Amino acid sequence: MQASIDKIKDCPVMITIKAIGGKWKPRILWVLRDGPSNFGTLCRATGASQKMLARSLSELVKAGLIERRETQQGEVKLVIYSYTPKGKTLIPVLDLMGQWGERSLEAPHSSTTHDDFSTMDTVSA
């Protein structure tokens, strides 16, 4: 029984879900596909509160998937977020997940709607 539990803990899919799962991290990663973005733009694009966005960004930075870069624009300090080389390797995965999601929502037998995902809890592992 313990061997089965250990296999689940080491499951590559679960490792990926732990890194990118939750309500906000997939949305952040999806927005960053279009290029670097600042905090305010990410906040508006994802719909996350500032607190939840900051937490999710911090987790993605800690995981090495995105980088946080401070830049000065005149008197204003901007914080820009972008993919790291490691994070860029997720873009094809996100594209495939997006395609799967579109097909799943369009399927006539699907009882899932876009609204069903708006209240998703974060994934804990």
Secondary structure, DSSP 8 states (H G I E B T S, - for coil): -HHHHHHHHT-HHHHHHHHH-SSSHHHHHHHHTT--EEHHHHHHHH---HHHHHHHHHHHHHTTSEEEEEEEETTEEEEEEEE-HHHHTTHHHHHHHHHHHHHHHH-TT----GGGGTT------
